[in-house]
Amino acid sequence: MAKQAKRTEAHRGRSDGRKPFLAYLPRDVIRDLKVIAIQEDRHAYLVTEDAIRSYLKGKQSARKGRS
């Protein structure tokens, strides 16, 4: 229990509920992601999140269409 009390702010998580996720991507994909993020004046993680949500939405729609 003593160890748990020593947890730092970084270990408590983000206030927005996001959790870390590690993905290995080719350099060109990372570069292109960063370029888009800069052009849109957004964080790369937000561009990534939007892309993943869009992908998942398409998959869910396709799955519902097959039922």
SVG drawing of the C-alpha trace seen along z (x, -y; Angstrom):
<svg xmlns="http://www.w3.org/2000/svg" viewBox="-30 -26 41 37">
<polyline fill="none" stroke="black" stroke-width="0.4" points="0.0,0.0 2.9,-2.4 4.0,-2.2 0.6,-3.1 0.6,-6.3 3.8,-7.4 2.3,-7.4 3.0,-10.6 0.6,-12.8 1.7,-11.2 0.6,-7.8 -2.9,-8.9 -4.0,-9.3 -5.3,-12.2 -8.3,-14.2 -9.9,-13.5 -9.9,-9.8 -7.5,-9.0 -5.1,-6.1 -1.8,-5.5 -1.7,-3.3 1.5,-2.3 1.5,-1.6 4.4,-1.0 4.0,-2.8 6.2,-3.3 8.2,-6.5 6.3,-7.9 3.0,-7.5 4.2,-9.2 5.7,-12.1 2.4,-12.5 0.4,-12.4 2.5,-15.2 2.3,-17.3 -1.5,-17.0 -1.7,-17.8 0.5,-21.0 -1.6,-22.0 -4.8,-21.7 -3.2,-23.2 -4.2,-20.1 -2.4,-17.6 -1.3,-14.4 -3.1,-12.3 -6.4,-14.0 -6.0,-13.4 -5.2,-9.8 -8.2,-9.5 -10.5,-10.9 -9.1,-8.5 -9.6,-5.5 -13.1,-6.6 -14.0,-7.0 -12.5,-3.6 -14.4,-1.9 -17.7,-3.6 -17.3,-2.3 -16.6,1.2 -19.7,1.1 -21.9,-0.2 -20.7,2.6 -21.3,5.2 -24.9,3.9 -25.5,4.1 -24.7,7.8 -27.1,8.7"/>
</svg>
